[in-house]
Amino acid sequence: MMSEIFTNIPKIKYEGAKSKNPLAFKFYDPEKIVLGKPMKEHLPFAMAWWHNLCAAGTDMFGRDTADKAFGAAEKGTMEHAKAKVDAGFEFMSKLGVEYFCFHDVDIIPEADDINETNRRLDEISDYILGKMQETGIKCLWGTANMFSNPRFMNGAGSTNSADVYCFAAAQIKKALDLTVKLGGKGYVFWGGREGYETLLNTDMKFEQENIARLMKMAVEYGRKIGFTGDFYIEPKPKEPMKHQYDFDAATAIGFLRQYGLDKDFKMNIEANHATLAGHTFQHELRVSAINGMLGSIDANQGDYLLGWDTDEFPFDVYEATMCMYEVLKAGGLTGGFNFDAKCRRPSNTYEDMFESYILGMDTFALGLIKAAEIIEDGRLDGFVKDKYASFNDGIGAKIVAGETTLEELAAYAAEMKSVETPCSGKQERLEGIVNSILFG
């Protein structure tokens, strides 16, 4: 049994909205029943290995501000990799977080030789598996980092180098092996550099076809080794590339359908990526849901004043409420809520790590409670139903049933001669209803 790392941090408990204790939940009560299910079942939270255990506050203007050695004598070693495992499972256990997500090179230092990298992955995954068995904590999803290493400067599936393409395939194969070994519910493709800077040097059609080929091979291999979960695309419009092929949910869904991948893939929607695409979080969730592809969520938020991926811990209760409204209306997720979020650079203590997750978990818990109240209130759903009532019978019902023609509709319009203005959309009334439920 390893010694305790977060020695001054107790197990985080629910104390209610009036609590002033920064190390307590104000709204996240895991056993509280909401719409017939415990809150923890509505909100399967996951820890992002890369931000929580690896990111140390470095930015393009300055070096680390946080100590993420977790007692290891030297960073970038297998000793350090195991120290991160110990820290991660203690962290999750104290918070009651039941899942984690990982990239391959988050969990070990990458070697110069892929065979040594894979040996290290085998070693650390054995160690992780032991911790999972001790704690009951599970893997939500795995993925391969195919954007950090210079070999991926032109992408992985979209690369111009067949050798790099093969290397990407090898990383995906191993990451799938690890995901199956750890019982992961999903496998994510975040095309970090699957895009272009200029069309002057880019064959877009060829690159997209090659990405699809790589994904098809991944699906075939995954199913062959017993992976039964969902594959995910995580849309993002830009950064690090100027224009990425998985720009938003609609673009990614169109791509999947074009190449026959839609039966195996769903969306992993990130709030901050929706912001960068010029959409609301709610929009991206709705587009995914109505296409039957709402799978998992990266729970964070961006800054509307900044044009890059800030990965802040979510604190906007209105946004969280609208998110949970979409999730509840869609019947829930096949995946979970992964906190792809990092402490702000000056928030550099272990205590800050815990308080950040408490903030995020409380925000989504309050969002769940308020979204359930909106649904139970019924006025929004009732208004939307009434808004389209003209399609319930008569010519409207024939349109919906596909039992009419353009000629018949034109003749119907000619008999009317003119048409009245549609009913008011009552947007301000509906926004007032939401405000009264949130703050009344």
C-alpha beads as a LAMMPS data file, in Angstrom:
LAMMPS data file: protein, C-alpha beads

440 atoms
439 bonds

1 atom types
1 bond types

-500.0 500.0 xlo xhi
-500.0 500.0 ylo yhi
-500.0 500.0 zlo zhi

Masses

1 110.0

Atoms # bond

1 1 1 0.000 0.000 0.000
2 1 1 1.481 3.338 -1.084
3 1 1 1.765 6.200 1.377
4 1 1 -0.840 8.957 1.145
5 1 1 0.055 11.757 -1.301
6 1 1 -2.706 14.285 -0.589
7 1 1 -2.165 14.188 3.161
8 1 1 -4.142 17.310 4.053
9 1 1 -7.149 16.522 1.860
10 1 1 -9.996 14.503 3.428
11 1 1 -12.538 12.420 1.544
12 1 1 -14.867 14.991 -0.039
13 1 1 -18.425 14.811 1.279
14 1 1 -21.733 16.465 0.430
15 1 1 -22.593 19.192 2.965
16 1 1 -25.332 21.133 1.131
17 1 1 -25.693 24.554 -0.438
18 1 1 -25.148 26.495 2.794
19 1 1 -21.747 24.905 3.493
20 1 1 -18.778 27.265 3.531
21 1 1 -16.285 24.382 3.469
22 1 1 -14.241 24.670 0.241
23 1 1 -13.488 20.939 0.410
24 1 1 -17.121 19.820 0.387
25 1 1 -19.798 19.384 -2.250
26 1 1 -22.594 21.944 -2.150
27 1 1 -24.841 20.356 -4.807
28 1 1 -23.320 17.022 -5.819
29 1 1 -25.056 14.444 -3.665
30 1 1 -24.306 11.137 -5.446
31 1 1 -27.282 9.225 -4.003
32 1 1 -29.869 11.996 -4.472
33 1 1 -32.669 10.766 -6.743
34 1 1 -33.313 12.965 -9.784
35 1 1 -35.974 11.861 -12.275
36 1 1 -35.893 8.346 -10.864
37 1 1 -32.111 7.781 -10.844
38 1 1 -29.285 8.559 -8.399
39 1 1 -27.351 11.664 -9.331
40 1 1 -24.140 9.646 -9.810
41 1 1 -25.850 7.577 -12.531
42 1 1 -26.891 10.728 -14.404
43 1 1 -23.369 12.122 -13.965
44 1 1 -20.671 9.468 -14.508
45 1 1 -17.724 11.795 -13.907
46 1 1 -14.225 11.030 -15.193
47 1 1 -10.762 12.408 -14.458
48 1 1 -8.688 13.484 -17.460
49 1 1 -5.246 11.973 -16.864
50 1 1 -3.432 14.536 -19.049
51 1 1 -4.627 17.715 -17.353
52 1 1 -4.946 16.559 -13.776
53 1 1 -1.810 14.463 -13.434
54 1 1 0.435 15.833 -16.195
55 1 1 -0.284 19.517 -16.856
56 1 1 1.834 21.616 -14.519
57 1 1 0.873 25.130 -15.563
58 1 1 3.288 25.514 -18.463
59 1 1 2.220 27.898 -21.184
60 1 1 3.940 29.397 -24.218
61 1 1 5.302 32.225 -22.043
62 1 1 6.422 30.374 -18.921
63 1 1 7.444 27.100 -17.317
64 1 1 5.722 24.926 -14.697
65 1 1 4.024 26.503 -11.715
66 1 1 2.631 23.300 -10.141
67 1 1 4.433 20.272 -8.726
68 1 1 3.137 17.178 -10.493
69 1 1 6.030 14.928 -9.480
70 1 1 3.858 13.373 -6.732
71 1 1 6.950 12.359 -4.796
72 1 1 8.922 10.833 -7.677
73 1 1 12.622 11.653 -7.646
74 1 1 12.742 12.442 -11.364
75 1 1 10.057 13.310 -13.891
76 1 1 9.802 11.445 -17.177
77 1 1 10.610 8.080 -15.625
78 1 1 8.594 4.949 -14.966
79 1 1 8.870 5.772 -11.249
80 1 1 7.102 9.050 -12.024
81 1 1 4.516 7.249 -14.163
82 1 1 3.648 4.993 -11.232
83 1 1 3.569 7.962 -8.849
84 1 1 0.945 9.562 -11.139
85 1 1 -1.096 6.357 -10.985
86 1 1 -0.943 6.401 -7.170
87 1 1 -1.897 10.090 -7.102
88 1 1 -4.688 9.668 -9.617
89 1 1 -6.415 6.816 -7.830
90 1 1 -6.101 8.489 -4.437
91 1 1 -7.501 11.685 -5.990
92 1 1 -10.460 9.911 -7.594
93 1 1 -11.180 7.870 -4.468
94 1 1 -11.297 10.968 -2.272
95 1 1 -13.636 12.755 -4.690
96 1 1 -15.861 9.804 -5.508
97 1 1 -14.972 10.066 -9.214
98 1 1 -15.596 6.624 -10.683
99 1 1 -13.899 6.888 -14.117
100 1 1 -10.723 8.129 -15.800
101 1 1 -9.678 8.864 -19.398
102 1 1 -6.175 8.653 -20.845
103 1 1 -3.928 9.102 -23.855
104 1 1 -1.168 6.548 -24.340
105 1 1 1.685 8.973 -23.668
106 1 1 -0.040 10.469 -20.614
107 1 1 0.541 7.318 -18.646
108 1 1 4.186 6.669 -19.550
109 1 1 7.163 8.613 -20.910
110 1 1 7.392 7.847 -24.630
111 1 1 10.637 6.106 -25.653
112 1 1 12.631 6.603 -28.847
113 1 1 11.743 3.034 -29.893
114 1 1 8.053 2.119 -30.202
115 1 1 8.789 -1.380 -28.925
116 1 1 10.116 0.065 -25.666
117 1 1 7.156 2.448 -25.496
118 1 1 4.811 -0.530 -25.797
119 1 1 6.718 -2.444 -23.113
120 1 1 6.300 0.527 -20.774
121 1 1 2.591 0.691 -21.622
122 1 1 2.223 -2.975 -20.722
123 1 1 3.994 -2.399 -17.423
124 1 1 1.990 0.663 -16.402
125 1 1 -1.341 -0.768 -17.535
126 1 1 -0.718 -3.791 -15.282
127 1 1 -0.128 -1.336 -12.441
128 1 1 -3.280 0.654 -13.309
129 1 1 -5.323 -2.543 -13.528
130 1 1 -4.270 -3.449 -10.002
131 1 1 -5.436 -0.062 -8.746
132 1 1 -8.734 -0.454 -10.571
133 1 1 -9.316 -3.796 -8.895
134 1 1 -8.486 -2.302 -5.475
135 1 1 -10.752 0.722 -5.824
136 1 1 -13.518 -0.228 -8.263
137 1 1 -12.647 2.816 -10.403
138 1 1 -13.178 2.218 -14.134
139 1 1 -11.873 3.450 -17.487
140 1 1 -14.309 5.629 -19.432
141 1 1 -12.270 5.826 -22.614
142 1 1 -8.780 5.686 -24.039
143 1 1 -7.072 7.331 -26.973
144 1 1 -3.693 7.834 -28.625
145 1 1 -1.829 11.137 -28.622
146 1 1 -1.105 11.704 -32.314
147 1 1 -0.486 15.426 -32.181
148 1 1 2.335 16.234 -29.735
149 1 1 5.295 14.444 -31.339
150 1 1 6.940 16.315 -34.275
151 1 1 6.305 13.315 -36.537
152 1 1 2.646 14.352 -36.537
153 1 1 3.325 17.901 -37.715
154 1 1 1.128 17.233 -40.782
155 1 1 -1.352 15.056 -38.947
156 1 1 -1.661 11.325 -38.360
157 1 1 -4.342 10.005 -40.696
158 1 1 -3.924 13.156 -42.806
159 1 1 -0.121 12.967 -42.971
160 1 1 1.774 13.077 -46.260
161 1 1 4.146 10.346 -45.005
162 1 1 3.213 6.668 -45.313
163 1 1 5.749 5.879 -42.566
164 1 1 4.071 8.309 -40.167
165 1 1 0.687 6.835 -41.128
166 1 1 1.968 3.365 -40.159
167 1 1 3.297 4.726 -36.870
168 1 1 -0.109 6.272 -36.142
169 1 1 -1.747 2.926 -36.886
170 1 1 0.628 1.237 -34.434
171 1 1 -0.244 3.747 -31.718
172 1 1 -3.967 3.266 -32.290
173 1 1 -3.578 -0.514 -32.176
174 1 1 -1.763 -0.372 -28.850
175 1 1 -4.162 2.214 -27.395
176 1 1 -7.079 -0.040 -28.354
177 1 1 -5.313 -2.983 -26.716
178 1 1 -4.972 -0.936 -23.528
179 1 1 -8.582 0.297 -23.665
180 1 1 -9.847 -3.285 -23.907
181 1 1 -7.441 -4.444 -21.198
182 1 1 -8.717 -1.727 -18.850
183 1 1 -12.378 -2.294 -19.748
184 1 1 -12.869 1.124 -21.385
185 1 1 -16.392 2.000 -22.518
186 1 1 -15.178 4.038 -25.484
187 1 1 -12.270 4.969 -27.726
188 1 1 -11.782 8.568 -28.916
189 1 1 -10.338 10.066 -32.071
190 1 1 -9.405 13.674 -31.438
191 1 1 -7.817 14.737 -34.712
192 1 1 -5.448 17.181 -33.089
193 1 1 -3.597 17.889 -36.325
194 1 1 -6.003 16.336 -38.840
195 1 1 -6.457 19.481 -40.876
196 1 1 -4.498 22.043 -42.846
197 1 1 -2.889 25.467 -42.713
198 1 1 -3.263 26.311 -46.413
199 1 1 -4.959 24.652 -49.379
200 1 1 -1.955 25.603 -51.534
201 1 1 -0.142 22.458 -50.366
202 1 1 -3.119 20.240 -49.411
203 1 1 -5.053 17.468 -51.172
204 1 1 -8.130 17.642 -48.940
205 1 1 -9.961 14.736 -50.577
206 1 1 -6.974 12.409 -50.275
207 1 1 -6.357 13.374 -46.646
208 1 1 -9.967 12.804 -45.614
209 1 1 -10.071 9.455 -47.405
210 1 1 -6.903 8.399 -45.601
211 1 1 -8.365 9.421 -42.220
212 1 1 -11.441 7.309 -42.998
213 1 1 -9.253 4.332 -43.966
214 1 1 -7.423 4.566 -40.637
215 1 1 -10.688 4.753 -38.690
216 1 1 -12.120 1.764 -40.562
217 1 1 -9.035 -0.289 -39.741
218 1 1 -9.349 0.761 -36.098
219 1 1 -12.983 -0.362 -35.979
220 1 1 -12.145 -3.694 -37.617
221 1 1 -9.281 -4.329 -35.198
222 1 1 -11.211 -3.170 -32.154
223 1 1 -14.145 -5.457 -32.873
224 1 1 -11.734 -8.340 -33.540
225 1 1 -10.146 -8.040 -30.087
226 1 1 -13.482 -7.764 -28.283
227 1 1 -14.028 -4.003 -28.008
228 1 1 -17.816 -3.604 -27.859
229 1 1 -18.012 0.079 -26.904
230 1 1 -18.447 3.190 -29.006
231 1 1 -15.785 4.901 -31.045
232 1 1 -15.963 8.688 -30.716
233 1 1 -14.980 11.698 -32.772
234 1 1 -14.318 14.813 -30.720
235 1 1 -15.083 17.808 -32.964
236 1 1 -12.886 20.887 -32.857
237 1 1 -12.740 23.649 -35.478
238 1 1 -9.197 24.960 -35.099
239 1 1 -6.088 24.875 -32.925
240 1 1 -3.559 23.520 -33.386
241 1 1 -4.337 23.515 -37.135
242 1 1 -5.905 26.566 -38.746
243 1 1 -8.785 24.455 -40.091
244 1 1 -9.518 20.958 -38.788
245 1 1 -11.561 18.380 -40.641
246 1 1 -13.741 17.598 -37.600
247 1 1 -14.861 21.251 -37.422
248 1 1 -18.120 20.674 -35.505
249 1 1 -20.666 17.940 -34.792
250 1 1 -22.528 18.385 -38.081
251 1 1 -19.293 18.230 -40.092
252 1 1 -18.065 15.148 -38.221
253 1 1 -21.418 13.378 -38.600
254 1 1 -21.422 14.106 -42.338
255 1 1 -17.904 12.678 -42.602
256 1 1 -18.882 9.503 -40.739
257 1 1 -21.910 8.943 -42.955
258 1 1 -19.963 9.617 -46.139
259 1 1 -17.451 6.900 -45.301
260 1 1 -19.820 4.379 -43.712
261 1 1 -18.524 4.814 -40.161
262 1 1 -21.745 6.052 -38.563
263 1 1 -22.772 2.667 -37.135
264 1 1 -19.685 2.487 -34.901
265 1 1 -19.033 6.143 -34.041
266 1 1 -20.716 8.734 -31.842
267 1 1 -19.701 12.243 -30.791
268 1 1 -17.595 13.186 -27.792
269 1 1 -18.712 16.813 -27.444
270 1 1 -16.520 19.345 -25.663
271 1 1 -18.050 22.598 -24.442
272 1 1 -14.948 24.660 -25.213
273 1 1 -14.722 23.267 -28.756
274 1 1 -18.340 24.293 -29.370
275 1 1 -17.350 27.841 -28.387
276 1 1 -14.453 27.844 -30.848
277 1 1 -16.770 26.614 -33.629
278 1 1 -19.086 29.572 -33.048
279 1 1 -21.815 27.364 -31.541
280 1 1 -23.316 26.966 -28.114
281 1 1 -22.607 23.805 -26.151
282 1 1 -26.353 23.148 -26.275
283 1 1 -26.339 23.333 -30.082
284 1 1 -23.612 20.716 -30.490
285 1 1 -25.377 18.379 -28.064
286 1 1 -28.707 18.794 -29.878
287 1 1 -27.162 18.152 -33.313
288 1 1 -25.524 14.996 -31.985
289 1 1 -28.670 13.811 -30.222
290 1 1 -31.086 14.258 -33.134
291 1 1 -28.680 12.257 -35.297
292 1 1 -28.479 9.443 -32.721
293 1 1 -24.810 10.186 -32.074
294 1 1 -24.653 11.783 -28.626
295 1 1 -22.092 9.617 -26.889
296 1 1 -19.894 11.343 -24.323
297 1 1 -18.990 14.822 -23.072
298 1 1 -15.769 16.638 -22.243
299 1 1 -17.015 18.853 -19.421
300 1 1 -15.258 22.203 -19.427
301 1 1 -15.867 25.731 -20.649
302 1 1 -14.053 28.315 -22.687
303 1 1 -13.682 32.051 -22.465
304 1 1 -15.817 33.933 -24.994
305 1 1 -13.230 36.729 -25.010
306 1 1 -10.409 34.431 -26.098
307 1 1 -10.039 32.602 -29.393
308 1 1 -8.284 29.517 -28.113
309 1 1 -8.965 26.425 -26.058
310 1 1 -8.751 27.564 -22.423
311 1 1 -10.144 24.320 -20.915
312 1 1 -11.528 25.991 -17.801
313 1 1 -13.399 24.072 -15.134
314 1 1 -17.112 24.664 -15.680
315 1 1 -18.757 27.200 -13.385
316 1 1 -21.527 28.584 -15.622
317 1 1 -24.691 27.045 -14.154
318 1 1 -26.869 28.305 -17.012
319 1 1 -24.684 26.482 -19.556
320 1 1 -24.594 23.353 -17.395
321 1 1 -28.389 23.440 -17.067
322 1 1 -28.829 23.685 -20.826
323 1 1 -26.338 20.837 -21.254
324 1 1 -28.182 18.602 -18.816
325 1 1 -31.515 19.525 -20.402
326 1 1 -30.204 18.150 -23.713
327 1 1 -28.719 15.052 -22.074
328 1 1 -31.899 14.242 -20.147
329 1 1 -34.087 14.801 -23.210
330 1 1 -31.795 12.483 -25.191
331 1 1 -32.117 9.722 -22.573
332 1 1 -28.609 10.089 -21.157
333 1 1 -25.135 9.275 -22.447
334 1 1 -23.484 6.020 -23.473
335 1 1 -20.257 7.554 -22.153
336 1 1 -19.773 10.050 -19.341
337 1 1 -18.583 13.492 -18.281
338 1 1 -14.817 13.767 -18.603
339 1 1 -13.290 16.856 -16.995
340 1 1 -11.008 17.858 -19.854
341 1 1 -10.161 20.908 -17.778
342 1 1 -7.139 22.290 -16.017
343 1 1 -6.536 24.549 -13.066
344 1 1 -5.611 28.099 -13.969
345 1 1 -1.846 28.614 -13.997
346 1 1 -1.727 30.492 -10.663
347 1 1 -3.920 27.790 -9.020
348 1 1 -0.964 25.538 -8.404
349 1 1 -1.581 23.572 -5.199
350 1 1 -2.982 20.094 -4.551
351 1 1 -5.885 21.782 -2.794
352 1 1 -6.620 23.695 -6.016
353 1 1 -6.827 20.397 -7.914
354 1 1 -9.555 19.184 -5.565
355 1 1 -11.421 22.483 -5.434
356 1 1 -11.459 22.611 -9.243
357 1 1 -13.150 19.221 -9.467
358 1 1 -15.566 20.141 -6.671
359 1 1 -16.492 23.251 -8.685
360 1 1 -17.045 21.245 -11.867
361 1 1 -18.991 18.449 -10.185
362 1 1 -21.175 20.899 -8.262
363 1 1 -21.841 22.936 -11.405
364 1 1 -23.106 19.922 -13.322
365 1 1 -25.030 18.628 -10.318
366 1 1 -26.853 21.952 -10.017
367 1 1 -27.365 21.930 -13.781
368 1 1 -28.920 18.463 -13.501
369 1 1 -31.254 19.551 -10.710
370 1 1 -32.402 22.637 -12.607
371 1 1 -32.750 20.816 -15.937
372 1 1 -34.964 18.239 -14.226
373 1 1 -37.077 21.068 -12.802
374 1 1 -37.475 22.579 -16.283
375 1 1 -38.626 19.231 -17.659
376 1 1 -40.986 18.611 -14.742
377 1 1 -42.354 22.164 -15.065
378 1 1 -43.363 21.295 -18.619
379 1 1 -43.918 24.799 -19.979
380 1 1 -41.005 24.706 -22.430
381 1 1 -41.958 21.314 -23.832
382 1 1 -45.598 22.345 -23.941
383 1 1 -44.833 25.508 -25.861
384 1 1 -42.678 23.686 -28.414
385 1 1 -45.405 21.061 -28.908
386 1 1 -48.032 23.758 -29.457
387 1 1 -45.755 25.727 -31.787
388 1 1 -45.881 22.918 -34.362
389 1 1 -49.517 21.928 -33.764
390 1 1 -50.502 22.817 -37.349
391 1 1 -48.681 19.671 -38.467
392 1 1 -50.821 17.397 -36.265
393 1 1 -53.820 17.164 -38.586
394 1 1 -55.137 18.207 -41.995
395 1 1 -52.605 19.239 -44.617
396 1 1 -49.872 19.435 -41.943
397 1 1 -50.309 15.777 -41.025
398 1 1 -50.160 14.803 -44.707
399 1 1 -46.857 16.706 -45.060
400 1 1 -45.320 14.888 -42.088
401 1 1 -46.542 11.515 -43.334
402 1 1 -45.076 12.129 -46.806
403 1 1 -48.520 11.712 -48.373
404 1 1 -48.650 14.885 -50.441
405 1 1 -46.992 16.482 -53.445
406 1 1 -45.669 19.888 -54.386
407 1 1 -48.636 20.294 -56.751
408 1 1 -51.184 19.546 -54.015
409 1 1 -49.501 22.004 -51.626
410 1 1 -49.460 24.684 -54.313
411 1 1 -53.190 24.124 -54.960
412 1 1 -53.867 24.323 -51.210
413 1 1 -52.003 27.650 -51.049
414 1 1 -53.948 28.990 -54.042
415 1 1 -57.247 28.290 -52.274
416 1 1 -56.032 30.155 -49.170
417 1 1 -54.931 33.142 -51.336
418 1 1 -52.938 34.515 -48.368
419 1 1 -51.533 33.195 -45.113
420 1 1 -51.527 34.621 -41.618
421 1 1 -48.312 35.373 -39.732
422 1 1 -47.254 32.351 -37.620
423 1 1 -47.699 32.443 -33.845
424 1 1 -45.175 34.348 -31.718
425 1 1 -42.037 32.495 -30.732
426 1 1 -42.282 33.919 -27.190
427 1 1 -38.510 33.695 -26.728
428 1 1 -38.419 36.245 -23.933
429 1 1 -41.219 34.480 -22.042
430 1 1 -39.364 31.172 -22.270
431 1 1 -36.076 32.743 -21.166
432 1 1 -37.976 34.222 -18.209
433 1 1 -39.310 30.770 -17.314
434 1 1 -35.775 29.382 -17.309
435 1 1 -34.557 32.262 -15.127
436 1 1 -37.410 31.800 -12.677
437 1 1 -36.590 28.113 -12.328
438 1 1 -32.872 28.762 -11.946
439 1 1 -33.079 31.709 -9.577
440 1 1 -36.656 31.945 -8.302

Bonds

1 1 1 2
2 1 2 3
3 1 3 4
4 1 4 5
5 1 5 6
6 1 6 7
7 1 7 8
8 1 8 9
9 1 9 10
10 1 10 11
11 1 11 12
12 1 12 13
13 1 13 14
14 1 14 15
15 1 15 16
16 1 16 17
17 1 17 18
18 1 18 19
19 1 19 20
20 1 20 21
21 1 21 22
22 1 22 23
23 1 23 24
24 1 24 25
25 1 25 26
26 1 26 27
27 1 27 28
28 1 28 29
29 1 29 30
30 1 30 31
31 1 31 32
32 1 32 33
33 1 33 34
34 1 34 35
35 1 35 36
36 1 36 37
37 1 37 38
38 1 38 39
39 1 39 40
40 1 40 41
41 1 41 42
42 1 42 43
43 1 43 44
44 1 44 45
45 1 45 46
46 1 46 47
47 1 47 48
48 1 48 49
49 1 49 50
50 1 50 51
51 1 51 52
52 1 52 53
53 1 53 54
54 1 54 55
55 1 55 56
56 1 56 57
57 1 57 58
58 1 58 59
59 1 59 60
60 1 60 61
61 1 61 62
62 1 62 63
63 1 63 64
64 1 64 65
65 1 65 66
66 1 66 67
67 1 67 68
68 1 68 69
69 1 69 70
70 1 70 71
71 1 71 72
72 1 72 73
73 1 73 74
74 1 74 75
75 1 75 76
76 1 76 77
77 1 77 78
78 1 78 79
79 1 79 80
80 1 80 81
81 1 81 82
82 1 82 83
83 1 83 84
84 1 84 85
85 1 85 86
86 1 86 87
87 1 87 88
88 1 88 89
89 1 89 90
90 1 90 91
91 1 91 92
92 1 92 93
93 1 93 94
94 1 94 95
95 1 95 96
96 1 96 97
97 1 97 98
98 1 98 99
99 1 99 100
100 1 100 101
101 1 101 102
102 1 102 103
103 1 103 104
104 1 104 105
105 1 105 106
106 1 106 107
107 1 107 108
108 1 108 109
109 1 109 110
110 1 110 111
111 1 111 112
112 1 112 113
113 1 113 114
114 1 114 115
115 1 115 116
116 1 116 117
117 1 117 118
118 1 118 119
119 1 119 120
120 1 120 121
121 1 121 122
122 1 122 123
123 1 123 124
124 1 124 125
125 1 125 126
126 1 126 127
127 1 127 128
128 1 128 129
129 1 129 130
130 1 130 131
131 1 131 132
132 1 132 133
133 1 133 134
134 1 134 135
135 1 135 136
136 1 136 137
137 1 137 138
138 1 138 139
139 1 139 140
140 1 140 141
141 1 141 142
142 1 142 143
143 1 143 144
144 1 144 145
145 1 145 146
146 1 146 147
147 1 147 148
148 1 148 149
149 1 149 150
150 1 150 151
151 1 151 152
152 1 152 153
153 1 153 154
154 1 154 155
155 1 155 156
156 1 156 157
157 1 157 158
158 1 158 159
159 1 159 160
160 1 160 161
161 1 161 162
162 1 162 163
163 1 163 164
164 1 164 165
165 1 165 166
166 1 166 167
167 1 167 168
168 1 168 169
169 1 169 170
170 1 170 171
171 1 171 172
172 1 172 173
173 1 173 174
174 1 174 175
175 1 175 176
176 1 176 177
177 1 177 178
178 1 178 179
179 1 179 180
180 1 180 181
181 1 181 182
182 1 182 183
183 1 183 184
184 1 184 185
185 1 185 186
186 1 186 187
187 1 187 188
188 1 188 189
189 1 189 190
190 1 190 191
191 1 191 192
192 1 192 193
193 1 193 194
194 1 194 195
195 1 195 196
196 1 196 197
197 1 197 198
198 1 198 199
199 1 199 200
200 1 200 201
201 1 201 202
202 1 202 203
203 1 203 204
204 1 204 205
205 1 205 206
206 1 206 207
207 1 207 208
208 1 208 209
209 1 209 210
210 1 210 211
211 1 211 212
212 1 212 213
213 1 213 214
214 1 214 215
215 1 215 216
216 1 216 217
217 1 217 218
218 1 218 219
219 1 219 220
220 1 220 221
221 1 221 222
222 1 222 223
223 1 223 224
224 1 224 225
225 1 225 226
226 1 226 227
227 1 227 228
228 1 228 229
229 1 229 230
230 1 230 231
231 1 231 232
232 1 232 233
233 1 233 234
234 1 234 235
235 1 235 236
236 1 236 237
237 1 237 238
238 1 238 239
239 1 239 240
240 1 240 241
241 1 241 242
242 1 242 243
243 1 243 244
244 1 244 245
245 1 245 246
246 1 246 247
247 1 247 248
248 1 248 249
249 1 249 250
250 1 250 251
251 1 251 252
252 1 252 253
253 1 253 254
254 1 254 255
255 1 255 256
256 1 256 257
257 1 257 258
258 1 258 259
259 1 259 260
260 1 260 261
261 1 261 262
262 1 262 263
263 1 263 264
264 1 264 265
265 1 265 266
266 1 266 267
267 1 267 268
268 1 268 269
269 1 269 270
270 1 270 271
271 1 271 272
272 1 272 273
273 1 273 274
274 1 274 275
275 1 275 276
276 1 276 277
277 1 277 278
278 1 278 279
279 1 279 280
280 1 280 281
281 1 281 282
282 1 282 283
283 1 283 284
284 1 284 285
285 1 285 286
286 1 286 287
287 1 287 288
288 1 288 289
289 1 289 290
290 1 290 291
291 1 291 292
292 1 292 293
293 1 293 294
294 1 294 295
295 1 295 296
296 1 296 297
297 1 297 298
298 1 298 299
299 1 299 300
300 1 300 301
301 1 301 302
302 1 302 303
303 1 303 304
304 1 304 305
305 1 305 306
306 1 306 307
307 1 307 308
308 1 308 309
309 1 309 310
310 1 310 311
311 1 311 312
312 1 312 313
313 1 313 314
314 1 314 315
315 1 315 316
316 1 316 317
317 1 317 318
318 1 318 319
319 1 319 320
320 1 320 321
321 1 321 322
322 1 322 323
323 1 323 324
324 1 324 325
325 1 325 326
326 1 326 327
327 1 327 328
328 1 328 329
329 1 329 330
330 1 330 331
331 1 331 332
332 1 332 333
333 1 333 334
334 1 334 335
335 1 335 336
336 1 336 337
337 1 337 338
338 1 338 339
339 1 339 340
340 1 340 341
341 1 341 342
342 1 342 343
343 1 343 344
344 1 344 345
345 1 345 346
346 1 346 347
347 1 347 348
348 1 348 349
349 1 349 350
350 1 350 351
351 1 351 352
352 1 352 353
353 1 353 354
354 1 354 355
355 1 355 356
356 1 356 357
357 1 357 358
358 1 358 359
359 1 359 360
360 1 360 361
361 1 361 362
362 1 362 363
363 1 363 364
364 1 364 365
365 1 365 366
366 1 366 367
367 1 367 368
368 1 368 369
369 1 369 370
370 1 370 371
371 1 371 372
372 1 372 373
373 1 373 374
374 1 374 375
375 1 375 376
376 1 376 377
377 1 377 378
378 1 378 379
379 1 379 380
380 1 380 381
381 1 381 382
382 1 382 383
383 1 383 384
384 1 384 385
385 1 385 386
386 1 386 387
387 1 387 388
388 1 388 389
389 1 389 390
390 1 390 391
391 1 391 392
392 1 392 393
393 1 393 394
394 1 394 395
395 1 395 396
396 1 396 397
397 1 397 398
398 1 398 399
399 1 399 400
400 1 400 401
401 1 401 402
402 1 402 403
403 1 403 404
404 1 404 405
405 1 405 406
406 1 406 407
407 1 407 408
408 1 408 409
409 1 409 410
410 1 410 411
411 1 411 412
412 1 412 413
413 1 413 414
414 1 414 415
415 1 415 416
416 1 416 417
417 1 417 418
418 1 418 419
419 1 419 420
420 1 420 421
421 1 421 422
422 1 422 423
423 1 423 424
424 1 424 425
425 1 425 426
426 1 426 427
427 1 427 428
428 1 428 429
429 1 429 430
430 1 430 431
431 1 431 432
432 1 432 433
433 1 433 434
434 1 434 435
435 1 435 436
436 1 436 437
437 1 437 438
438 1 438 439
439 1 439 440
